[in-house]
């Protein structure tokens, strides 16, 4: 009872003093090597920055290589804004009318078609992605010449509706912009066929996986003229061996 009374009166001071005499480390803080901890965290931060810079450098090299191969003048641009609510619909880039960008200019990236410019300010532009539900792109299968239109579905896969009945469409077929397109120059890679429904009415359909990295765009290229980007159509894929 005496110990309880002392603890109550002194708010535990007596008990703390007693424990500190028996166990000196009771109230001491653990020894922390702050210098080592700081160095470790600094190294982690630097490694992360190096990884980010390496990835950006690789992307820029690919963009420059793509730009050099193009027959049309292409302006590199960085994606500076993208809404989570419209991730597959709209992006904002850091070039505008001062760089010669105008409405309906074609936007591409490493891999193929990205979309078209829909509005322009002096220093920025908004781009409607081909994955947007309102997007329509005239397309062709270079291997066979079959044509149709690709509609965005809000994902990395679009739906290609053929204009007429087709008989020879294969999974893996390359899809490119058509020479009948009123906005996009012909021959720009769009994607590859991943699924075919030849019995769809009124015309066959196919699912097309877009080859441009629409889900993680960092840099794009803007074609400020309507001329074709490539001197030749994209290469046709080799036919698969018979099963």
Buried (B, 14 or more C-beta within 10 A) or exposed (E): EEEEEBBEEEEEEBEBEBEEEEEEEEEEEEEEEEEEEEEEEEEEEEEEEEEEEEEEEEBBEBBEEBBEEBEBBBBBBBBEEBEEEEBBBBBBBBBBBEBEBEEEBBBBBBBBBBBBBBEBEEBBBBBBBBBBEEBBBBBBBBBBEBBBBBBBBBBBBBBBBBBEEBEEBBEEBBBBBBBEBEEBBBBBBBBBBEEBEBEEEEEBBBBBBBBBBBEEBEBBBBBBBEEBBBEEBBEEEEEEEEE
